[in-house]
Amino acid sequence: MTLTAMDLVAQAKQHIVEIDIDDAKKALGASLVMDVREPAEYTAGHLPGAFNIPRGVLEFKIGAHPDFQDKQDAHIIVYCQTGGRSALAAEVLNKMGFNNAVSMAGGFKAWAESGNEIV
């Protein structure tokens, strides 16, 4: 049986915690914020304080990123454009030992549509 990208996202969402936009906004100052979109998407606008590590290279780059070294217990909010890539990223971060990685439901699109700050 062949799995689609959406099948993989649905499976990931069964193993992760998703938070809504309001909870993400409340946690901004106390959490690391990871944008897993592509660099051009990040450059066009992102959440305040967000670090960009694209989903496609996350497993290879996270260990060398200074803001995430020795932060296995830090609260990490992961987001992408609509929530699919961030669900996959949160799942892999948890597998890699980052115990408090959560995905922001609705992603950057929902954040922007809610009128929240974009930098």
C-alpha positions in Angstrom: 0.0 0.0 0.0 1.3 3.4 -1.0 1.1 6.3 1.5 0.5 9.8 0.4 2.0 12.9 2.1 -1.4 13.6 3.7 -1.4 10.0 5.1 2.0 10.6 6.7 0.8 13.9 8.2 -2.3 12.2 9.6 -0.2 9.5 11.2 2.2 12.1 12.6 -0.7 14.0 14.1 -1.6 10.9 16.1 1.7 11.1 17.9 2.3 14.8 18.5 0.7 17.6 20.4 -0.9 20.4 18.3 -1.5 23.8 19.9 -3.7 26.5 18.5 -2.7 30.1 17.5 -3.7 31.6 20.9 -1.7 29.1 22.9 1.3 29.7 20.6 1.0 33.4 21.0 1.0 33.1 24.8 4.1 30.8 24.7 6.2 32.9 22.4 8.5 34.5 25.0 9.1 31.2 26.8 9.5 28.9 23.8 11.9 28.3 21.0 10.1 28.9 17.7 11.1 26.9 14.6 9.9 27.7 11.1 10.3 24.6 8.9 9.3 26.3 5.7 11.7 27.0 2.9 14.1 30.0 3.2 12.2 32.1 0.7 8.9 31.5 2.6 10.7 32.5 5.9 12.2 35.6 4.3 8.8 36.8 3.1 7.6 36.8 6.7 7.8 34.8 9.9 6.8 34.7 13.6 8.7 36.9 15.9 11.9 35.2 17.2 11.5 32.2 14.8 14.5 30.3 13.6 14.4 28.8 10.1 15.4 25.1 9.6 13.6 23.8 6.5 11.8 20.5 7.0 13.9 18.8 4.3 17.1 19.2 6.3 15.9 19.3 9.8 17.4 16.0 10.9 20.8 17.0 9.6 20.8 20.7 10.8 19.2 20.6 14.3 22.3 19.2 16.0 24.5 21.9 14.8 22.1 24.8 15.4 23.4 26.7 18.5 19.9 27.7 19.7 18.9 24.0 19.9 22.0 22.4 21.4 21.4 21.0 24.9 17.7 22.1 24.7 16.1 18.6 24.7 13.6 19.7 27.4 12.9 23.2 26.0 9.4 23.9 24.7 9.6 24.2 20.9 6.8 25.5 18.8 7.1 24.3 15.2 5.2 25.8 12.3 5.0 25.7 8.6 2.6 27.2 6.1 -0.5 25.3 7.0 0.5 22.6 9.5 1.5 19.5 7.5 5.3 19.9 7.5 5.3 21.1 11.1 3.4 18.0 12.2 6.1 15.8 10.5 8.8 18.0 12.0 7.4 17.8 15.5 7.2 14.0 15.3 10.8 13.7 14.2 12.0 16.2 16.8 10.3 14.1 19.5 11.9 11.0 18.1 15.3 12.7 18.2 14.9 13.4 21.9 13.4 16.9 21.9 10.7 16.1 24.5 8.5 19.2 24.2 8.2 19.9 20.5 4.6 20.9 19.5 3.1 21.8 16.1 1.1 25.0 15.6 -2.2 24.0 14.0 -3.0 26.0 10.9 0.6 27.2 10.5 1.8 30.6 9.3 -1.3 31.1 7.2 -3.6 30.9 10.3 -1.2 33.1 12.3 -1.3 35.8 9.6 -5.0 35.6 9.1 -5.5 36.1 12.8 -3.8 39.5 12.6 -0.8 38.5 14.7 2.6 40.1 14.4 4.7 39.1 11.4 8.4 40.1 11.0 
